[in-house]
């Protein structure tokens, strides 16, 4: 018989279980005024081919997402193996998250990280409140991808590498 741990007010049990699922890491970035604004997000997933949609989840307490949600175009960069420090920089609460990051701006205002495995130029399609997060559905308007590049993988609260078998 299976014995389950009960859900309690201690979120560490749930976080430990969530950490069993590996995920890629993305950078969600755009120009806001004359400044690049961005953050790391590991809750990225494909949603639909027609229309082309992806989703990203943001904490309801985020101070960055409210600055990004109304821009015309967002840049989603799927981070590559070796982008560990870029991910950590974009996850910080510091003022200049882009200090040591190579990036480019697209004409629509999306910001893209150099060396990413894929770039998606998106706009907000819909936003759904979901507990202590918001699920943002993003419509893809343009993209570039390098499927041969190894992605940055996050699993068990650590960065990992994929192994070919």
N, C-alpha and C positions, 0 to 999 in steps of 0.2 A: 504494500500500500504506500502511496506517495504522501509524504508529510510536507505541507506548504508552510512557509513562514507567513504569519499574519501581517497584513498591512497596518502599520502603526504610524504615529506622528514622526518617527525617525525615518527620514528620507534616504538614509544611507543604504538600507536594504534594497530599495527600488533602484537607486543609482548603481549599485553593484550588479543587479540583474541587467539593467540597460547597458552596462559596460561589457557585457558578454557578446554584444552584437557589434562587429566592426563596422566602421563607417569611413567614408572619405571626408575630406575637409574642404570647404569652399571659402573664398573671400567674397563678401558682398560689399561692393564699393561704388561710389559715384562722386562727382564733383558737386559740392554744395557751396555756391558762390565761387570763390577762387581756391577752395581748399578741398583736397581729397579726404573723404570720410569713408570709413569702412570697418568691417568686423569679420571675424571668423565665424563660420557656422558649419556644424557637422550633421545637421538634421536635413540635409539636402536630398531630394529624391525626384526622379522623373515621375510625371503624372499622366500626361496625355500627348499623343502625337498630333491629333486634330481636335482642337487647336493645340499648337505646341506649348505645353505647360510644364513647369517644374514647381516644386514647393520647397520652402525653407521655413523653419520655425525660429521665432525670436522670443526671448523672455519678455513678459509684459513689463518688467521693470527696466528694460533696456533704454538707455538714453540715446543710443545711436540709431536704432530703427526709426523712431519718430523723425529724425533728421533726413533719413533716406526715403521714406515711404512716398513722399510727394514729388520726387525728382522724375523727370520724363523718362530717363533710361538708367537702369542699374547694370553694373558689370558684375557678372558672376565668374570668378576664376576658380576652376577645379585645381586645387593645389597639388603639386607634384612631390614625389619623393625628394627629400632634401629641403623642403620648405618648412621644416619644423620651426625655425626661428621666426619666419614670416608669420606663421600661424600664431605663435606666442605673442608677437608684437601686435597683431590685429586683435588679439583677445584681451590685451591690457586695457586698463582704464586711463592710460597716459594720454596726454594732449596730442603728441605727434606720433601716431602709430605708424606713419609712413617714413620715418627718419632714415631707415636703412633698407627700404624696399624699392626695387626697380619696378616702375609702373608706367603705363601709357593711358592716355585719355582718348576715348572715341568721340566723334563729333556730337553724339547725342548726350554726352556727359558721363557715360559709364566709365569706370576706372578698372583697368585690367592689370594683374600682376604678371611680370615677366616670368617666363619659364613654366607657366601653368600647363596642365595637360589638356585643358579646354577652356574656352571663353564663350560665355553666353551673354548677349545683349538683351536685356529684359525690361519689361514694365510691369507694374503691379496690376494684376488682373482682378484679384479679390483678396480680402483678408478676413479670416475667421478666428474669433476668440476661442481659445482651447485651454482651459485651466489657467495655469500660471504662464502660458505662452500665447502667441498669436501664430497662426499658420498663414503664411503669405503664399498665394498662388501667383506665379510670375509667368507672363507670356513671353516667349522667346521670339525676338525679331531678327536676330542674326547670330551666327556662331562660327567658331573655328575650333577644330579638335585635332589632337595628336594621339590616337589610340595606342601607339607604341610606347608612349612615355608612361613610366610607373607613377601611380598616384600616391599621395600622402594618405596613410591609413591610421586611424585612431581606434584603439581597442584596449580595454582594461585600463583606461586612464593613461595610456602610453602611446607613442607613435611606433608603428611597426612597418615592416617591409613585406611585400608580397613575395612569395617564392614560386618559381616556375616548377611544375611537376611534369 
